[in-house]
Amino acid sequence: MPIVVLGMNHRTSQVELRERFAFEESQIPGALAALRENGVVAEAVILSTCNRVELYGVSNAEPAQSLRDLRRFMFDYKRVESLEGDPFYFLSEPHSVEHLFKVASGLDSMVLGETEILGQLKKAYELALQHRYTGGRLNKAFQKAFNVAKQIRTDTQIQRGSVSVGSVAVELAEKIFDSLRERTVMVIGAGDTSEKTARALLSRGAKSVLVSNRSFERASALAAELGGRAIHFDEWSEEFPRVDIIISSTSAPHYVIDRARIEPLLKARHGRSLLLIDIAVPRDIDPLVSGLEGVYLYNIDDLQLIAADYQRQRAEEVARCEEIIASRAKELGNARGVSQPLSREASSEPAFRFPEGPEGLASPKAGL
């Protein structure tokens, strides 16, 4: 049975579309169960990050049928009726395995060579493994992917320079303010991306960092590590007049910052510029705030403009990395090629039957 992957990423779709198909971590076990119960795949891993949503599976169906099953599953499970165009890509072996290796190595990332995706991929795999939704095929493929990522990190220069979404966000801040000195930064969300962004901001000279998170304990722990100050999640707006940059990366199912909430607060800023960087998917910040005077909003897709510069700098290393990936993929003994292009009629199949209850069903972000 071949390994297949159905997915969308920052190249095939805008953030407005990716957030409709994104999975919160708490939703993934239910989705994996539905995939198995409906006979779509025998093994499965779901990877959902700010830049991609991918379903990895082992299927005994022909590639064309696997495509229809997985695509129909995504539309039905996320309750999306129809789309203009098709953002999904579908790969079967050996290209699905090569794609997995590229993802693990940061070669398919917005920032070429970034390292955060490897941790995210490991977490996705461990979650599926913990709930026993993987087996011999995916276990071998993912373990091999982690080894390939280590080899590429050791044997090539693909990761030299700035290689994370957080560090790119910092460089964007420097373009807006020229210098981060004397700037006060607020980080909303105390996850890995937020932590790395905060550290990068401090290393570039930021005067102070405030950390806000729904778990005040986590916010306090991160603030202590960074020499900053923790604030309660429902009190961040009180610090608004003194903040220059807000980096938001939470898993909230709705907007954390919307126009109605911050517009009245702008008067206290006396015309000072405010930079908002929304790293979250689904988005944390209502796009309507970009229409406010003195407010500059950038989301995860906007960071692609800066990432493109790094892409060119590392271009000479890509071919070397791809040689390593192709060689290691062959070690798994794969023989199948890429499946046929996506079928526009795949979503017309009968709907899936899902377990009772709301578990695993995402709600779109809405204003506070």
Secondary structure, 3 states (H helix, E strand, C coil): CCEEEEEEECCCCCHHHHHHHCCCHHHHHHHHHHHHHCCCCCEEEEEECCCEEEEEEECCCCHHHHHHHHHHHHHHHCCCCCCCCCCCEEECCCHHHHHHHHHHHCCCCCCCCCCHHHHHHHHHHHHHHHCCCCCHHHHHHHHHHHHHHHHHHHHCCCCCCCCCHHHHHHHHHHHHHCCCECCEEEEECCCHHHHHHHHHHHHCCECEEEEEECCHHHHHHHHHHHCCEEEEHHHHHHHHHHCCEEEECCCCCCCCECHHHHHHHHHHHCCCCEEEEECCCCCCECHHHHHCCCEEEEECCCCHHHHHHHHHHCHHHHHHHHHHHHHHHHCCCCCCCCCCCCCCCHHHCCCCCCCCCCCCCCCCCCCC
